[in-house]
Amino acid sequence: MSSDSSDREELVKILPLLKKLIKRPECEFFRTPFLHEEAGFFDYPYIISQPMDMSTVIDRISNNYYCKLPLPALNDSTKVEEIGNKNKLINLIIQDVRLIWRNAMVYNAPGTLVYNHAKSMSSQWVSVLILLHYV
């Protein structure tokens, strides 16, 4: 089986699970890009350098964004072995979704609603990764 075919199969598996996750009530803050200026959080871009949200990840999958990236472009701080999956394209998606929860937990104080929802969604995301045998 070719690498492109294998990548496509993996995307077909992960996309419906992401679409299911995005419907969870705890995902309400993470479905679309955070409009920090409209919300009056002007310091957001100074604290969060790489914003991410679920609709962006889903759009990127649907538009083959991850397929077009140079595959060695993994985050320097994340090793493929840490994720447990050898498929670099899927690792890029995993990183982007993890970034959503990480950003929320960096910007929001522990115990706040957004922080708690991010923590819950992070756990649910790990369950999805286990289900797909990525961890």
Secondary structure, 3 states (H helix, E strand, C coil): CCHHHHHHHHHHHHHHHHHHHHCCHHHCCCCCCCCHHHHCCCCHHHHCCCCCCHHHHHHHHHCCHHHHCCCCCCCCCCCHHHHCCCCHHHHHHHHHHHHHHHHHHHHCCCCCHHHHHHHHHHHHHHHHHHHCCCC
